[in-house]
Amino acid sequence: MIKSNQKVSVIEKIGYSLGDLAANLIFQTLMTFLAFFYTDVYKIPPATASTIIFAGGMIGAFFNPVMGVIADRTMTRWGKFRPWILWTAVPFGVIAMLAFSTPNFGPGGKVAYALITYILLVVIYSANNLPYASLSGVLTGDMAERNSISSYRFVAVMIAQFVVQGLLLPLVLILGEGDKTKGFENIMTIFAVTGILFFLITFLTTRERILPKPEQKSSVKEDLSDLFRNKPWIAMLVLTVFIFITLALKGGMYVYYFENFLDEASLAAFLENIGFNGFIAALNSTLTNIGLVGFQWPQDAPTSGFSLFNASGIIMMIIGITLSKPLADRFGKRDVFGTSLFLSALCLLLFYFYSPHSIALVFLSQLAHGFFYGISTPLLWAMIADVADYSEWKNHRRATAIIFSAMIFGLKAGLSIGGALVAGILAIYGYNEQLAVQNPETINGIKLSLSVYPTLTFFVSVACLFFYEINKKKEVLIQKELMERRRES
C-alpha cells in the first residue's frame, strides 16, 4: 500500500539526513580511530585489539538479521522504523561514551571492558541504524526522490566524516590538554549529546509513505527464501562487505601512515608552503584574543597533515556527491557506481609508489580518490533500496528491513574484518607503539594497507556489479509496475 504523495520536502530530507550525521559521528570514529584508540591510547597489544574488533564486530553483525525480522514486524502508530530511532537514541549515546572511556583496569580487565563495550555499541548501532536505513526505502517510492534523499543523506555523512577525520585528533589534544585519554572521553561526550538530539529530530520530521498491504502475511522462512533467490541482493551483500573492509582498512591505517612513514620535515615544509601554517597561526591568535587560550591547534606536523589530508579528501567527496544524482538519473546507479569506484581504487594504488618526501603527490592522489569515491557514496544505499523494490516487484511481498539488515550485516562484517586487519597487520609486521621509528618491514605493511590491499578489495566490489541486474532500464520498469500495483491496492 502506498500513500499518494511521493514528494519529500526539503525539511524532511534534512531531518532524515541528520540521523546519518548522528550515527556517523560514532561510526566514522570507529572506522578511523578504534584500532589507534586501543593500541596507542588504551595500550592494548595490537594482536589482542585485532581479536576484540573482529569478535565484537561479528557478534554485532549477526544481530542484524534478527533486528531485520523484528523491525519488519514492528507495528506502531509511528510506523515500523521511526520508533526504533526514538527508542535507541539515548542508549546509543551512553554506550558510545563508555566504549571510548579508559577505566584503570589491569591487562585482563582492559580486554574484557573493551570487548563488552564494543559488543554493546555495535548491537545498539544495529538496533538504531537498521531501522534508519530501512526508513529510506519507505519514505517514497519515487526513485528520483530516493536519489535526492541519498544525496542529502550523504552530504550529512560527509560533514560527520569531516568532523571526525579532519578535526577529531586535534580536538582530542585540545579538549584533553594534550592528554589523548581525557580528550577522547570529552569529544565522545559531545558526539553523544549531539547524536541524541539529531536522532530525535529525525524521528519528528519524517514519515513512512510505503506500507505493506494490510493483508500481507509472510513467515520468516518466506522472507529468507525471497532473499536467497534475489541475485541483486546477493551481489550487494558481497559488495557491501568488501566496500567496508576497504574503508576500515585504509581509514584506520592513515593515522599510522602520517605518524610513521611520511617525512615530518617534508610535511612541515609542505604545510608552510601552501599557507596552512599561516592560517593556523592566525586562527590560534584569534582564539587567544577572544579568550579561548586553551583552544590552540596542535603544533606537530603529522597531526596537522593528517587532518588536512582527510579534510581535503572529504571536500572533494562532497563535490563528487553533488554530481552523483544527475549522473545516476542519466546513466543508472549501477554503471555510475561501478565506474567511480574503479577510478577511486586506482587512485589508492598510487600511494604505494610514493616516497616519504612526496607530500604533494600524496595530497593530489587523496583529492582525486575523494572525488571519485564521493560519486559512488550516495548510490550504495539507494541501490539497496532498489533491491527492496526489486524483491517486492518479483515476489509481490515487501520486506524492507530484512533486505537492509543483510546489508548492514555486510557493513558490520566489513568494518569488523577491516578494523581487525588494521591491528592484525600491525602485529604481523611488528608494530611497536613505544618505538620512535618503526622498522622497514612495519613501514612496508602500513604502505600496503592503504594502497595495494584496499585497491584489491575495491576491485572485488566492482566485480560484484556484474551480477547486479538492476540497470537503468530495469529501474524504470520496476518503478512503473510497482506504482501501478500500489494504486490498484
C-alpha positions as CSV (number, residue, x, y, z in Angstrom):
1,M,0.0,0.0,0.0
2,I,1.3,3.5,-0.8
3,K,0.3,6.9,0.3
4,S,-0.5,9.1,-2.8
5,N,2.0,12.0,-2.3
6,Q,5.5,10.7,-3.0
7,K,7.3,14.0,-2.9
8,V,9.5,14.6,0.1
9,S,10.0,18.1,1.4
10,V,13.4,19.7,1.9
11,I,12.8,19.8,5.7
12,E,12.1,16.1,5.8
13,K,15.2,15.3,3.7
14,I,17.3,17.4,6.1
15,G,15.7,15.9,9.1
16,Y,16.3,12.4,7.8
17,S,19.9,13.2,6.9
18,L,20.6,14.4,10.5
19,G,20.1,10.8,11.6
20,D,23.0,9.7,9.5
21,L,25.1,12.6,10.7
22,A,24.5,11.5,14.3
23,A,25.3,7.8,13.6
24,N,28.4,8.7,11.6
25,L,30.0,10.7,14.3
26,I,30.3,7.3,16.1
27,F,30.7,5.1,13.0
28,Q,33.5,7.2,11.5
29,T,35.3,7.3,14.8
30,L,35.1,3.5,14.9
31,M,36.3,3.1,11.4
32,T,39.2,5.6,11.6
33,F,40.4,5.6,15.2
34,L,39.3,2.4,17.0
35,A,42.5,0.4,16.4
36,F,44.5,3.6,17.2
37,F,42.5,4.1,20.4
38,Y,43.0,0.5,21.6
39,T,46.7,0.3,20.7
40,D,48.0,3.9,21.4
41,V,45.5,5.2,24.0
42,Y,44.2,2.3,26.0
43,K,47.5,0.4,25.5
44,I,46.1,-2.9,24.4
45,P,48.5,-5.0,22.3
46,P,47.8,-4.9,18.5
47,A,47.1,-8.6,18.2
48,T,44.6,-8.5,21.1
49,A,43.0,-5.4,19.7
50,S,42.6,-7.2,16.4
51,T,40.7,-10.0,18.1
52,I,38.5,-7.6,20.0
53,I,37.5,-5.7,16.9
54,F,36.8,-8.8,14.9
55,A,35.0,-10.9,17.5
56,G,32.9,-8.0,18.9
57,G,32.1,-6.7,15.4
58,M,31.0,-10.1,14.1
59,I,28.7,-10.6,17.1
60,G,27.1,-7.3,16.3
61,A,26.9,-8.2,12.6
62,F,24.9,-11.4,13.3
63,F,22.4,-9.4,15.3
64,N,21.4,-7.6,12.1
65,P,19.2,-10.3,10.6
66,V,17.4,-10.7,14.0
67,M,16.8,-7.0,14.1
68,G,15.5,-7.1,10.5
69,V,12.9,-9.6,11.4
70,I,11.9,-7.6,14.4
71,A,11.7,-4.3,12.5
72,D,9.7,-5.7,9.7
73,R,7.1,-7.0,12.2
74,T,7.0,-3.8,14.3
75,M,3.6,-2.1,14.2
76,T,3.1,1.2,15.9
77,R,1.2,4.4,15.3
78,W,4.5,6.0,14.3
79,G,5.2,3.3,11.7
80,K,7.7,0.4,11.5
81,F,11.0,2.0,11.6
82,R,10.8,5.5,13.1
83,P,10.1,4.3,16.6
84,W,13.4,2.4,16.8
85,I,15.2,5.7,16.1
86,L,13.5,7.2,19.1
87,W,13.9,4.2,21.4
88,T,17.6,3.8,20.8
89,A,18.8,7.4,20.7
90,V,19.8,7.7,24.4
91,P,21.3,4.2,24.8
92,F,23.4,4.7,21.7
93,G,24.9,7.9,23.1
94,V,25.6,6.5,26.5
95,I,27.2,3.3,25.2
96,A,29.4,5.3,22.8
97,M,30.8,7.3,25.7
98,L,31.5,4.1,27.6
99,A,33.3,2.5,24.6
100,F,35.8,5.3,24.4
101,S,36.4,5.5,28.2
102,T,39.6,4.1,29.7
103,P,38.9,2.8,33.2
104,N,42.1,1.9,35.1
105,F,41.9,-1.9,34.9
106,G,44.7,-4.5,34.6
107,P,45.5,-6.0,31.2
108,G,42.8,-8.6,31.5
109,G,40.2,-6.1,32.7
110,K,41.0,-3.8,29.9
111,V,40.4,-6.5,27.3
112,A,37.1,-7.5,29.0
113,Y,35.9,-3.9,29.2
114,A,36.9,-3.1,25.6
115,L,35.2,-6.3,24.3
116,I,32.0,-5.8,26.3
117,T,31.5,-2.1,25.5
118,Y,32.3,-2.7,21.8
119,I,29.8,-5.5,21.5
120,L,27.2,-3.3,23.2
121,L,28.0,-0.5,20.8
122,V,27.7,-2.5,17.6
123,V,24.4,-4.1,18.9
124,I,22.8,-0.8,19.7
125,Y,24.1,0.6,16.4
126,S,22.2,-2.2,14.6
127,A,19.0,-1.5,16.6
128,N,19.3,2.1,15.6
129,N,20.8,2.1,12.1
130,L,19.0,-0.8,10.5
131,P,15.6,0.8,11.0
132,Y,17.1,4.2,10.0
133,A,18.4,2.7,6.7
134,S,15.2,0.8,6.1
135,L,13.3,4.1,6.5
136,S,14.9,5.4,3.3
137,G,13.1,2.6,1.4
138,V,9.6,3.7,2.7
139,L,9.9,7.5,2.7
140,T,8.9,7.4,-1.0
141,G,8.5,5.1,-4.0
142,D,9.8,7.7,-6.4
143,M,13.3,6.7,-7.4
144,A,14.4,10.2,-8.4
145,E,13.3,11.4,-5.0
146,R,15.1,8.5,-3.5
147,N,18.3,9.6,-5.3
148,S,17.8,13.1,-3.9
149,I,17.3,11.8,-0.3
150,S,20.5,9.8,-0.7
151,S,22.4,12.9,-1.8
152,Y,21.1,14.9,1.3
153,R,21.9,11.9,3.5
154,F,25.5,11.6,2.3
155,V,26.2,15.3,2.5
156,A,25.4,14.8,6.2
157,V,27.7,11.8,6.2
158,M,30.5,13.9,4.7
159,I,30.0,16.5,7.4
160,A,30.4,13.9,10.1
161,Q,33.4,12.4,8.3
162,F,34.9,15.9,8.0
163,V,34.5,16.5,11.8
164,V,35.9,13.1,12.7
165,Q,38.7,12.6,10.2
166,G,39.6,16.3,9.8
167,L,39.2,17.6,13.3
168,L,38.9,14.8,15.8
169,L,42.6,14.3,16.5
170,P,43.4,18.0,17.1
171,L,40.2,18.3,19.2
172,V,41.3,15.3,21.3
173,L,44.6,17.1,22.0
174,I,42.8,20.4,22.7
175,L,40.0,19.1,24.9
176,G,42.4,16.8,26.7
177,E,45.0,19.5,27.1
178,G,47.5,17.1,25.4
179,D,46.1,14.0,27.2
180,K,44.6,11.8,24.5
181,T,42.8,9.7,27.1
182,K,40.9,12.6,28.5
183,G,40.5,14.1,25.1
184,F,38.7,11.1,23.7
185,E,36.3,10.9,26.6
186,N,35.4,14.6,26.2
187,I,34.9,14.6,22.5
188,M,32.8,11.4,22.7
189,T,30.5,13.1,25.2
190,I,30.0,16.0,22.8
191,F,29.3,13.5,20.0
192,A,26.8,11.6,22.1
193,V,24.8,14.6,23.1
194,T,24.7,15.9,19.6
195,G,23.7,12.5,18.3
196,I,20.8,12.1,20.7
197,L,19.4,15.5,19.6
198,F,19.7,14.7,15.9
199,F,18.1,11.3,16.2
200,L,15.1,13.0,17.9
201,I,14.9,15.5,15.0
202,T,14.9,12.6,12.5
203,F,12.1,10.9,14.3
204,L,10.0,14.1,14.5
205,T,10.4,15.2,10.9
206,T,10.0,12.0,8.8
207,R,7.0,9.9,7.9
208,E,6.6,6.5,6.3
209,R,4.7,6.5,3.0
210,I,5.1,3.0,1.7
211,L,3.3,0.5,3.8
212,P,2.8,-3.3,3.3
213,K,-0.6,-4.3,2.3
214,P,-2.8,-4.9,5.4
215,E,-3.4,-8.4,4.3
216,Q,0.3,-9.2,3.6
217,K,1.4,-12.1,5.8
218,S,4.8,-13.8,5.5
219,S,6.8,-16.0,7.6
220,V,10.5,-15.6,8.4
221,K,11.1,-18.7,6.2
222,E,9.4,-17.0,3.3
223,D,11.3,-13.8,3.8
224,L,14.6,-15.7,3.9
225,S,13.6,-17.7,0.8
226,D,12.9,-14.5,-1.1
227,L,16.3,-13.2,-0.1
228,F,18.4,-16.1,-1.3
229,R,16.6,-16.1,-4.7
230,N,17.3,-12.4,-5.1
231,K,20.5,-12.2,-7.1
232,P,20.9,-8.4,-6.9
233,W,20.7,-8.8,-3.1
234,I,23.4,-11.4,-3.0
235,A,25.6,-9.2,-5.2
236,M,25.0,-6.1,-3.0
237,L,25.7,-8.1,0.2
238,V,29.2,-9.3,-1.0
239,L,29.9,-5.8,-2.4
240,T,29.0,-4.1,0.9
241,V,31.3,-6.5,2.8
242,F,34.3,-5.6,0.6
243,I,33.4,-1.9,0.5
244,F,33.6,-1.6,4.3
245,I,36.6,-3.8,4.6
246,T,38.3,-1.3,2.3
247,L,37.1,1.8,4.2
248,A,38.0,0.4,7.6
249,L,41.4,-0.8,6.4
250,K,42.6,2.3,4.7
251,G,40.8,4.7,7.1
252,G,42.3,3.0,10.1
253,M,45.8,2.9,8.7
254,Y,46.1,6.6,7.6
255,V,47.0,7.8,11.1
256,Y,49.9,5.3,11.3
257,Y,51.0,6.4,7.7
258,F,51.3,10.0,8.8
259,E,53.0,9.3,12.1
260,N,55.4,6.6,10.9
261,F,56.0,6.9,7.1
262,L,55.8,10.4,5.8
263,D,58.9,12.6,6.5
264,E,58.0,15.1,9.2
265,A,60.3,17.8,7.8
266,S,58.9,17.5,4.3
267,L,55.4,17.5,5.6
268,A,56.1,20.6,7.7
269,A,57.6,22.4,4.7
270,F,54.6,21.5,2.6
271,L,52.2,22.9,5.2
272,E,54.2,26.1,5.3
273,N,54.4,26.5,1.5
274,I,50.6,26.1,1.0
275,G,49.9,28.6,3.7
276,F,48.3,26.2,6.2
277,N,50.7,27.1,9.0
278,G,49.9,30.8,8.5
279,F,46.2,30.0,8.6
280,I,46.6,28.1,11.8
281,A,48.7,30.8,13.4
282,A,46.0,33.4,12.5
283,L,43.4,31.0,13.9
284,N,45.3,30.5,17.2
285,S,45.8,34.3,17.5
286,T,42.1,34.9,17.0
287,L,41.2,32.3,19.6
288,T,43.7,33.8,22.1
289,N,42.3,37.3,21.5
290,I,38.7,36.2,22.3
291,G,39.9,34.5,25.5
292,L,40.0,30.8,24.2
293,V,43.6,30.3,25.2
294,G,43.1,26.6,25.7
295,F,41.8,26.1,22.1
296,Q,45.1,26.2,20.3
297,W,45.7,24.0,17.2
298,P,48.4,21.4,17.9
299,Q,51.9,22.3,16.5
300,D,53.2,18.9,15.3
301,A,53.2,18.4,11.5
302,P,51.8,14.8,11.5
303,T,48.6,15.9,13.3
304,S,48.1,18.9,11.1
305,G,48.9,17.0,7.9
306,F,46.6,14.1,8.8
307,S,43.7,16.5,9.5
308,L,44.3,18.5,6.3
309,F,44.7,15.2,4.2
310,N,41.3,13.9,5.5
311,A,39.6,17.2,5.2
312,S,40.7,17.9,1.6
313,G,39.5,14.4,0.6
314,I,36.2,14.9,2.2
315,I,35.7,18.3,0.5
316,M,36.3,16.5,-2.8
317,M,33.9,13.8,-1.8
318,I,31.2,16.4,-1.3
319,I,31.8,17.7,-4.8
320,G,31.6,14.2,-6.1
321,I,28.3,13.7,-4.3
322,T,26.8,16.7,-6.0
323,L,27.4,15.0,-9.3
324,S,26.0,11.6,-8.2
325,K,22.3,12.2,-8.7
326,P,22.4,13.8,-12.2
327,L,24.8,11.1,-13.3
328,A,22.7,8.3,-11.8
329,D,19.5,9.8,-13.3
330,R,21.1,9.7,-16.7
331,F,23.1,6.5,-16.8
332,G,21.7,4.5,-13.9
333,K,23.0,3.8,-10.4
334,R,24.9,0.6,-11.2
335,D,27.0,1.9,-14.0
336,V,27.9,5.2,-12.3
337,F,28.7,3.4,-9.1
338,G,31.0,0.8,-10.7
339,T,32.9,3.4,-12.8
340,S,33.5,5.8,-10.0
341,L,34.6,3.0,-7.6
342,F,37.0,1.6,-10.1
343,L,38.7,5.0,-10.6
344,S,38.9,5.7,-6.9
345,A,40.6,2.3,-6.4
346,L,43.3,3.3,-9.0
347,C,44.0,6.5,-7.0
348,L,44.6,4.4,-3.9
349,L,47.1,2.2,-5.7
350,L,49.3,5.2,-6.3
351,F,50.1,5.6,-2.6
352,Y,52.4,2.6,-2.7
353,F,54.8,4.2,-5.1
354,Y,55.4,7.5,-3.2
355,S,58.5,8.2,-1.2
356,P,58.2,9.7,2.3
357,H,59.0,13.1,0.8
358,S,56.3,13.0,-2.0
359,I,53.9,15.1,0.1
360,A,52.2,17.0,-2.8
361,L,51.6,13.7,-4.7
362,V,50.1,12.1,-1.6
363,F,47.6,15.0,-1.3
364,L,46.8,15.1,-5.0
365,S,46.0,11.4,-5.0
366,Q,43.8,11.9,-2.0
367,L,41.9,14.7,-3.8
368,A,41.3,12.5,-6.8
369,H,40.3,9.5,-4.7
370,G,37.9,11.6,-2.7
371,F,36.2,13.0,-5.8
372,F,35.6,9.6,-7.5
373,Y,34.6,7.8,-4.3
374,G,32.2,10.7,-3.5
375,I,30.3,10.0,-6.7
376,S,29.7,6.4,-5.6
377,T,28.9,7.2,-1.9
378,P,25.1,8.1,-2.1
379,L,24.4,5.3,-4.6
380,L,25.1,2.4,-2.3
381,W,22.1,2.8,-0.1
382,A,19.9,4.0,-3.0
383,M,20.8,0.7,-4.8
384,I,19.9,-1.3,-1.7
385,A,16.5,0.5,-1.5
386,D,16.1,-0.5,-5.2
387,V,16.8,-4.1,-4.2
388,A,13.9,-4.0,-1.8
389,D,11.7,-2.7,-4.6
390,Y,13.0,-5.5,-6.9
391,S,12.1,-8.1,-4.2
392,E,8.5,-6.6,-3.9
393,W,8.2,-6.5,-7.7
394,K,9.3,-10.1,-8.1
395,N,7.6,-11.7,-5.1
396,H,4.6,-9.5,-4.5
397,R,5.6,-9.0,-0.9
398,R,7.6,-6.2,0.7
399,A,10.1,-6.9,3.4
400,T,12.2,-3.8,3.6
401,A,14.1,-4.3,6.9
402,I,15.3,-7.8,6.2
403,I,16.8,-6.6,2.9
404,F,18.6,-3.7,4.7
405,S,19.5,-6.0,7.6
406,A,21.6,-8.1,5.4
407,M,23.4,-5.0,4.0
408,I,24.1,-3.7,7.5
409,F,25.4,-7.2,8.3
410,G,27.7,-6.7,5.4
411,L,28.7,-3.3,6.7
412,K,29.4,-4.6,10.2
413,A,31.2,-7.6,8.9
414,G,33.3,-5.5,6.6
415,L,34.0,-3.0,9.4
416,S,35.0,-5.8,11.7
417,I,37.2,-7.5,9.2
418,G,38.8,-4.3,8.0
419,G,39.3,-2.9,11.6
420,A,40.8,-6.3,12.7
421,L,43.1,-6.2,9.7
422,V,44.5,-2.9,10.7
423,A,45.5,-4.1,14.1
424,G,46.4,-7.6,12.8
425,I,48.6,-6.3,10.1
426,L,50.4,-4.0,12.5
427,A,51.0,-7.0,14.8
428,I,52.2,-9.2,11.8
429,Y,54.6,-6.5,10.6
430,G,56.0,-5.9,14.1
431,Y,54.4,-2.5,15.0
432,N,55.5,-1.3,18.5
433,E,53.9,2.0,19.6
434,Q,56.8,2.5,22.0
435,L,59.3,2.9,19.2
436,A,60.1,6.4,17.8
437,V,61.0,4.9,14.4
438,Q,59.3,1.7,13.2
439,N,61.3,-0.9,11.3
440,P,61.2,-1.1,7.5
441,E,59.0,-4.2,7.5
442,T,56.4,-2.4,9.6
443,I,56.5,0.7,7.3
444,N,56.0,-1.5,4.2
445,G,53.0,-3.2,5.9
446,I,51.5,0.2,6.6
447,K,52.0,1.3,2.9
448,L,50.5,-1.9,1.6
449,S,47.4,-1.5,3.9
450,L,46.4,1.8,2.4
451,S,47.3,1.2,-1.2
452,V,47.6,-2.4,-2.7
453,Y,45.3,-4.2,-0.2
454,P,42.3,-1.7,-0.4
455,T,42.7,-1.5,-4.2
456,L,42.2,-5.3,-4.4
457,T,39.1,-5.2,-2.2
458,F,37.6,-2.3,-4.1
459,F,38.1,-4.3,-7.3
460,V,36.2,-7.2,-5.8
461,S,33.3,-4.8,-5.1
462,V,33.3,-3.6,-8.7
463,A,33.3,-7.3,-10.0
464,C,30.1,-7.9,-7.9
465,L,28.2,-5.4,-10.0
466,F,28.4,-7.8,-13.0
467,F,25.8,-9.9,-11.0
468,Y,23.6,-6.9,-10.2
469,E,21.0,-6.8,-12.9
470,I,19.1,-3.6,-11.9
471,N,20.4,-1.3,-14.7
472,K,18.7,2.0,-15.7
473,K,16.1,0.3,-17.9
474,K,15.1,-2.1,-15.2
475,E,14.9,0.7,-12.6
476,V,12.3,2.5,-14.7
477,L,10.3,-0.8,-15.4
478,I,10.2,-1.7,-11.7
479,Q,9.1,1.8,-10.6
480,K,6.4,1.9,-13.2
481,E,4.9,-1.5,-12.4
482,L,5.1,-1.1,-8.6
483,M,3.3,2.3,-8.9
484,E,0.6,0.7,-10.9
485,R,0.2,-2.1,-8.3
486,R,0.1,0.3,-5.4
487,R,-2.5,2.5,-7.0
488,E,-4.7,-0.6,-7.5
489,S,-4.4,-1.8,-3.9
